[in-house]
Amino acid sequence: MWTRGVLGIVFCLVGAVWILQGTNALPGSGMSGHGIWAVIGAVAFVVGAGLLGWAWHIRNSDTE
């Protein structure tokens, strides 16, 4: 359960950074301004949100 939560947070944070770099809102990297990184970041963010949702669901189902 904790592993999914931690991985979910990491994926969301990394995804958010990649989205910002891909849209050139966070310049200073070789990834900046390349739209493909915004797409990859969005996918990473969705995967992270899914992992967080899964961890939350397991946590709540264990207490019942």
DSSP file (Angstrom, degrees, kcal/mol; ACC not computed):
  #  RESIDUE AA STRUCTURE BP1 BP2  ACC     N-H-->O    O-->H-N    N-H-->O    O-->H-N    TCO  KAPPA ALPHA  PHI   PSI    X-CA   Y-CA   Z-CA
    1    1 A M     >        0   0    0      0, 0.0     4,-1.9     0, 0.0     5,-0.1   0.000 360.0 360.0 360.0 -48.3    0.0    0.0    0.0
    2    2 A W  H  >  +     0   0    0      1,-0.2     4,-2.8     2,-0.2     5,-0.2   0.867 360.0  56.6 -66.4 -34.6    2.7    2.5    1.0
    3    3 A T  H  > S+     0   0    0      1,-0.2     4,-2.8     2,-0.2     5,-0.2   0.928 107.1  48.1 -62.5 -44.5    4.8    1.7   -2.1
    4    4 A R  H  > S+     0   0    0      1,-0.2     4,-2.4     2,-0.2    -1,-0.2   0.905 112.7  49.5 -62.4 -40.7    1.9    2.5   -4.4
    5    5 A G  H  X S+     0   0    0     -4,-1.9     4,-2.2     2,-0.2    -2,-0.2   0.928 113.0  45.0 -64.5 -45.5    1.3    5.8   -2.6
    6    6 A V  H  X S+     0   0    0     -4,-2.8     4,-2.6     2,-0.2    -2,-0.2   0.931 115.0  47.8 -65.3 -45.4    4.9    6.8   -2.7
    7    7 A L  H  X S+     0   0    0     -4,-2.8     4,-2.9    -5,-0.2     5,-0.2   0.891 110.1  54.1 -62.3 -37.8    5.2    5.8   -6.4
    8    8 A G  H  X S+     0   0    0     -4,-2.4     4,-2.3    -5,-0.2    -1,-0.2   0.916 109.8  46.2 -61.2 -43.8    2.0    7.7   -7.1
    9    9 A I  H  X S+     0   0    0     -4,-2.2     4,-2.6     2,-0.2    -2,-0.2   0.925 113.6  48.9 -64.8 -44.2    3.3   10.9   -5.6
   10   10 A V  H  X S+     0   0    0     -4,-2.6     4,-2.9     1,-0.2     5,-0.3   0.935 111.9  48.6 -61.8 -46.5    6.7   10.6   -7.4
   11   11 A F  H  X S+     0   0    0     -4,-2.9     4,-2.7     1,-0.2    -1,-0.2   0.906 112.2  49.4 -61.4 -41.4    4.9    9.9  -10.7
   12   12 A C  H  X S+     0   0    0     -4,-2.3     4,-2.3    -5,-0.2    -1,-0.2   0.926 113.8  45.1 -64.0 -44.1    2.6   12.9  -10.2
   13   13 A L  H  X S+     0   0    0     -4,-2.6     4,-2.2     2,-0.2    -2,-0.2   0.935 116.2  44.9 -65.6 -46.3    5.5   15.3   -9.3
   14   14 A V  H  X S+     0   0    0     -4,-2.9     4,-2.7     1,-0.2     5,-0.2   0.917 113.4  51.7 -63.6 -42.5    7.7   14.1  -12.2
   15   15 A G  H  X S+     0   0    0     -4,-2.7     4,-2.4    -5,-0.3    -1,-0.2   0.906 108.7  50.7 -59.9 -42.2    4.8   14.3  -14.6
   16   16 A A  H  X S+     0   0    0     -4,-2.3     4,-2.3     2,-0.2    -1,-0.2   0.912 110.9  48.3 -63.8 -41.9    4.0   17.8  -13.5
   17   17 A V  H  X S+     0   0    0     -4,-2.2     4,-2.7     1,-0.2     5,-0.2   0.929 111.9  49.6 -63.2 -44.5    7.7   18.9  -14.0
   18   18 A W  H  X S+     0   0    0     -4,-2.7     4,-2.9     2,-0.2    -2,-0.2   0.880 109.6  51.5 -63.7 -37.4    7.7   17.2  -17.5
   19   19 A I  H  X S+     0   0    0     -4,-2.4     4,-1.9     2,-0.2     6,-0.3   0.939 111.8  47.1 -62.7 -45.8    4.5   19.0  -18.4
   20   20 A L  H  <>S+     0   0    0     -4,-2.3     5,-2.2     1,-0.2     6,-1.5   0.894 115.3  45.2 -63.9 -39.6    5.9   22.3  -17.4
   21   21 A Q  H ><5S+     0   0    0     -4,-2.7    12,-2.4     4,-0.2     3,-1.3   0.913 111.3  52.5 -69.8 -41.5    9.2   21.7  -19.3
   22   22 A G  H 3<5S+     0   0    0     -4,-2.9    -2,-0.2     1,-0.3    -1,-0.2   0.824 112.1  45.1 -64.1 -31.5    7.4   20.4  -22.3
   23   23 A T  T 3<5S-     0   0    0     -4,-1.9    -1,-0.3    -5,-0.2    -2,-0.2   0.370 114.4-118.7 -92.0   4.8    5.2   23.5  -22.5
   24   24 A N  T < 5S+     0   0    0     -3,-1.3    -3,-0.2     2,-0.2    -2,-0.1   0.684  81.9 122.5  65.1  21.3    8.3   25.7  -21.9
   25   25 A A  S   <S+     0   0    0     -5,-2.2    -4,-0.2     1,-0.3    -5,-0.1   0.678  80.0  41.1 -80.0 -18.1    6.8   27.1  -18.6
   26   26 A L  S    S-     0   0    0     -6,-1.5    -1,-0.3    -9,-0.1    -2,-0.2  -0.767  88.3-174.6-127.8  83.8    9.9   25.7  -16.9
   27   27 A P        +     0   0    0      0, 0.0     3,-0.1     0, 0.0    -5,-0.1  -0.154  46.5  77.5 -76.4 171.6   12.9   26.5  -19.2
   28   28 A G  S    S+     0   0    0      1,-0.4     2,-0.3    -7,-0.1    -7,-0.0   0.601  75.1  89.8 107.9  16.7   16.5   25.5  -18.8
   29   29 A S  S >  S-     0   0    0     -3,-0.1     3,-1.0    -8,-0.1    -1,-0.4  -0.928  82.0-115.2-137.1 160.5   16.5   21.9  -19.9
   30   30 A G  T 3  S+     0   0    0     -2,-0.3    -1,-0.0     1,-0.2    -2,-0.0   0.686 118.6  57.2 -66.3 -16.9   16.9   20.0  -23.1
   31   31 A M  T >  S+     0   0    0      2,-0.1     3,-1.8     6,-0.0     6,-0.2   0.644  81.1 114.5 -85.8 -16.4   13.3   18.9  -22.7
   32   32 A S  T <  S+     0   0    0     -3,-1.0   -10,-0.2     1,-0.3   -11,-0.1  -0.312  82.2  10.3 -63.4 131.5   12.0   22.5  -22.5
   33   33 A G  T 3  S+     0   0    0    -12,-2.4     2,-0.7     1,-0.2    -1,-0.3   0.448  92.9 120.3  83.6   1.2    9.8   23.5  -25.4
   34   34 A H    X>  -     0   0    0     -3,-1.8     3,-1.9   -13,-0.3     4,-0.6  -0.879  52.8-154.6-102.3 109.7    9.4   20.0  -26.8
   35   35 A G  H >> S+     0   0    0     -2,-0.7     4,-1.7     1,-0.3     3,-0.6   0.715  86.3  72.0 -57.4 -26.2    5.7   19.1  -26.7
   36   36 A I  H 3> S+     0   0    0      1,-0.2     4,-2.6     2,-0.2    -1,-0.3   0.845  94.1  56.1 -60.9 -31.8    6.3   15.4  -26.5
   37   37 A W  H <> S+     0   0    0     -3,-1.9     4,-2.4    -6,-0.2    -1,-0.2   0.814 102.4  54.9 -71.3 -29.3    7.5   15.9  -22.9
   38   38 A A  H <X S+     0   0    0     -4,-0.6     4,-2.0    -3,-0.6    -1,-0.2   0.898 111.0  45.6 -66.2 -39.5    4.2   17.5  -22.0
   39   39 A V  H  X S+     0   0    0     -4,-1.7     4,-2.2     2,-0.2    -2,-0.2   0.935 114.1  47.2 -68.3 -46.8    2.4   14.4  -23.4
   40   40 A I  H  X S+     0   0    0     -4,-2.6     4,-2.5     1,-0.2    -2,-0.2   0.896 112.3  51.6 -61.6 -39.6    4.7   12.0  -21.6
   41   41 A G  H  X S+     0   0    0     -4,-2.4     4,-2.5     2,-0.2    -1,-0.2   0.885 107.3  51.9 -63.8 -39.5    4.3   14.1  -18.4
   42   42 A A  H  X S+     0   0    0     -4,-2.0     4,-2.3     2,-0.2    -1,-0.2   0.906 110.6  48.4 -64.1 -40.7    0.5   13.9  -18.7
   43   43 A V  H  X S+     0   0    0     -4,-2.2     4,-2.5     2,-0.2    -2,-0.2   0.930 112.1  48.9 -63.9 -45.0    0.7   10.1  -19.0
   44   44 A A  H  X S+     0   0    0     -4,-2.5     4,-2.5     1,-0.2    -2,-0.2   0.895 111.0  50.8 -61.4 -40.1    3.0    9.9  -16.0
   45   45 A F  H  X S+     0   0    0     -4,-2.5     4,-2.5     2,-0.2    -1,-0.2   0.908 110.4  48.3 -65.1 -42.2    0.7   12.2  -14.0
   46   46 A V  H  X S+     0   0    0     -4,-2.3     4,-2.3     2,-0.2    -2,-0.2   0.907 111.5  50.1 -65.0 -41.7   -2.3   10.0  -14.8
   47   47 A V  H  X S+     0   0    0     -4,-2.5     4,-2.4     2,-0.2    -2,-0.2   0.925 111.7  49.1 -61.4 -43.9   -0.4    6.8  -13.9
   48   48 A G  H  X S+     0   0    0     -4,-2.5     4,-2.4     1,-0.2    -2,-0.2   0.903 110.2  49.9 -62.2 -41.9    0.6    8.5  -10.6
   49   49 A A  H  X S+     0   0    0     -4,-2.5     4,-2.5     1,-0.2    -1,-0.2   0.886 110.0  51.8 -64.2 -37.7   -3.0    9.5   -9.9
   50   50 A G  H  X S+     0   0    0     -4,-2.3     4,-2.5     2,-0.2    -2,-0.2   0.907 109.3  49.2 -64.1 -42.3   -4.1    6.0  -10.6
   51   51 A L  H  X S+     0   0    0     -4,-2.4     4,-2.6     2,-0.2    -2,-0.2   0.899 111.7  49.1 -64.1 -40.4   -1.6    4.6   -8.2
   52   52 A L  H  X S+     0   0    0     -4,-2.4     4,-2.5     2,-0.2    -2,-0.2   0.912 111.8  48.8 -64.7 -41.8   -2.7    7.0   -5.5
   53   53 A G  H  X S+     0   0    0     -4,-2.5     4,-2.5     2,-0.2    -2,-0.2   0.901 111.5  49.7 -63.0 -41.0   -6.3    6.1   -6.1
   54   54 A W  H  X S+     0   0    0     -4,-2.5     4,-2.5     2,-0.2    -2,-0.2   0.927 111.9  47.6 -63.4 -46.2   -5.5    2.4   -5.9
   55   55 A A  H  X S+     0   0    0     -4,-2.6     4,-2.3     1,-0.2    -2,-0.2   0.898 112.6  49.7 -62.2 -40.7   -3.6    2.9   -2.7
   56   56 A W  H  X S+     0   0    0     -4,-2.5     4,-2.4     2,-0.2    -2,-0.2   0.908 110.8  49.7 -64.2 -42.7   -6.4    5.0   -1.2
   57   57 A H  H  X S+     0   0    0     -4,-2.5     4,-2.2     2,-0.2    -2,-0.2   0.918 112.2  47.2 -63.3 -44.4   -9.0    2.3   -2.2
   58   58 A I  H  X S+     0   0    0     -4,-2.5     4,-1.6     2,-0.2    -2,-0.2   0.899 111.5  51.7 -65.0 -39.9   -6.9   -0.5   -0.6
   59   59 A R  H  X S+     0   0    0     -4,-2.3     4,-0.8     1,-0.2    -2,-0.2   0.927 113.1  44.0 -62.1 -45.2   -6.4    1.6    2.5
   60   60 A N  H  < S+     0   0    0     -4,-2.4     4,-0.4     1,-0.2     3,-0.3   0.836 111.7  52.3 -71.9 -32.4  -10.1    2.2    2.9
   61   61 A S  H  < S+     0   0    0     -4,-2.2     3,-0.4     1,-0.2    -1,-0.2   0.777 104.4  57.8 -75.3 -24.9  -11.1   -1.4    2.1
   62   62 A D  H  < S+     0   0    0     -4,-1.6    -1,-0.2     1,-0.2    -2,-0.2   0.776 101.6  55.7 -73.4 -26.0   -8.7   -2.7    4.8
   63   63 A T     <        0   0    0     -4,-0.8    -1,-0.2    -3,-0.3    -2,-0.2   0.621 360.0 360.0 -83.9 -11.7  -10.4   -0.7    7.5
   64   64 A E              0   0    0     -3,-0.4    -1,-0.2    -4,-0.4    -2,-0.1   0.475 360.0 360.0 -84.9 360.0  -13.9   -2.1    6.9
